[in-house]
Amino acid sequence: MKRILSLIIALLLVTGALCSCKRVDGKNEAYDIVKDLIDRSYALNQVYYGEGLPHNPDEHYEGDYYYVGEDSAYRVRNDLLVETKAVFSSDIANELIEIYFSGKNSYGMVIYARYVTGATGFLAVNPNYENPVPRVYKYDTSRLKITKIKRNEIRATVPAIIEQGDNTAPFEIEVVVTYEKGVGEWRLDSPTY
């Protein structure tokens, strides 16, 4: 009897592990998930690829680095890393963290760290950082379209807007959102810059 009970419990545990996938309850829930992540990614894209965190020119750390300003959205490294990992998949988040906090040799090009942690524990930024990404795109998430819903993946298209003088040039990009089992939440698994 104990063997049968143990076998049933083991089967339930295995079945539960195999079915630990997150199902989306229709396009409305998928829309809300994707919209939230894309909207949050815009602020992070500005931090990493865009203007970066504002610096205080009166608070030099060392070399080309200055402490971030008191009005900065992120003053401590961990706060920025937590939001990065809450929005992007682990692969993308780890790549961002490696490049922008440690520097990296990427595709034959040396990229120096944009951010370091200063002696006071606050972030310091290189205000003269030359970013290889030419511009950060803004998205019209009100026109987001869900194109595919799978067990662990949502695909969507969203119009991007690039300001060019007085004109805007909209175009669509495809984004992929995946369910990360390790954290039990949805994350962007495609770049949105």
N, C-alpha and C positions, 0 to 999 in steps of 0.2 A: 504494500500500500504506500509506504514511504517513497519507493522508487517511482511509482506512477505519479504521485504528487510532485516529486522533484522533477520528473520529466515534463509534466504539464507546466510547472512554473518556469522551467528553462525554455520551453517553447514559447510561452507568453513573453518572456524577456527578449528572445531573439526576434519574434514577430514585432514587438514594440520597437526594437532598435532598427529593424528594416523599414518600418513604417513611420519613422520619426521625421518624415518630410512634412513641410508646411504647405498645406493647400491654400490657395487663395479663393475666397468666397466671391467669385465673379469679377467682372471688369471694374466695378465701382471700387472695390477694395484694392485691386491692382493699381488703378488710377491714383488712389490716395497714397499708396506706398511709393510709387515711382515719382509722383509730383513732389512729395516731401523730400525725397533723397536728392532730386535734381535741384530743387530750390536751396537746400542746405549745401549742395556741392558748389554753388556759385560763390558763396562767401569763402569757401576753402580754396577754390580755384584762384580767387583774387589774392589770397595769402601766398599760395605757392607759385602760381604762374603770372599773376597780375602785378598790381602795385606793391604787394607785400604789406607787412605790418608797418604802421608808422613808427618812425624812430624819434628819439629825443636828441637833437643835435648838441645839446649841452651835456649829455651823459655818454661820453666815449667809454667803450669797454677796452678794446685793444685792436690794433691793426685797422681793418676797414669796418669794424663792427661797433655799433652804437646800441645802447639799450632801447627796447621798444618804448613808445610813449605810454603815459599813464592812461590815455584814452583808447589804447589798443584793445581789440576784441580778445586777444590772447596775450597774457603777459608771462605765463608759466608754460614751459614746454609740455608738461603732462596734460594740461587742458587742451592744447592744440592736438596732441596725439590722440586723446580720447575722442574728440569730435571727428578727426580723420578716420579713425577705425570704426566709428559709429555710422559713417556715411559710405565709405568705400570698402570693397572686398579686401580681404587680408592681403592678397597679392598686390593690388594697387596701393593700398595704404602703406605696406612695407616698402614698396618702391619709392613712394613720395618721401617717406621718412628717411630712407637711406640717401636719396639724392639731396634733399634740401637741408638735412641736418648733418650729414657726414661728407657730402660731396661724392662724386662718382665719376668713373670713366665710362661714358655711355656712347656706344656707336662710334668709338674712336675719338670722342670729344671729351675733354676733362670739364666736369661741372663742379665748381666749388660750392661748399655749403653756403646756403643763404642765411641760415639761422644757427646760432650757437647758444649755449646756456652760459650766461655770464657768472662772474664770481659771486654775485648777490643772489643767484638762483633764478633771476629773471631772464627772459629771452633777450638776445641781442641780434640785430639784423644788419646785414651789409646793405646800406641804402643805394649803393652803386652796382648792385648785382645785375648782371646781364643775363636775362632769362632767355633760353632758347625758344620759348613759345611766343609767337608774335603777338597774340592777343587772346583775351578771355571772352568767350561767347556768352551772351545772355540768351535765355530760353523763354519762350512763351508757353509756359506749362498749362495755360488755360486751353491750349489747342493740342495737348498731348493725346496721342492715340495708342491704345494698347493693341499690339498686333499679334501677340501669342502669349498664352499662359500655359506653362508646364508645371509639373509638380514642384520643382525647385528653381524655376526660372520664369521671369517675365521679360518680354521684349516689347519695346514701345518706340514710336517715333515722336519727335518733338521739333517744332520749328526753332531754329537759332536765328538770332538777329545780330547783324554786324553793322555798326554805325559807320557810314562812309560819308563824311561831310554832313550835308543836310539829308541825305538819303539813308534808308535802311535796306539791306539786302537779305531777306529771309531765305533760309533753306532748311531742310530737315536732316536730322541725324537720327541714327538708331542707337538706343541705349539698351543695355542688358542689366537686369537686376537679378541677383541670385540669392537663394536662401542659404546662409552659412550655418551648417548644423552645429558647429562648435560654439557659436554664440546664440544660436536660435533666433536669428533675426535676418531681415532682408538687407542687402548691401548693393550699391552700384558696382558693377563689374565691367564697366567700360568708361573710358575717359570722357569727361564732359567739358573740357576746356576749349 
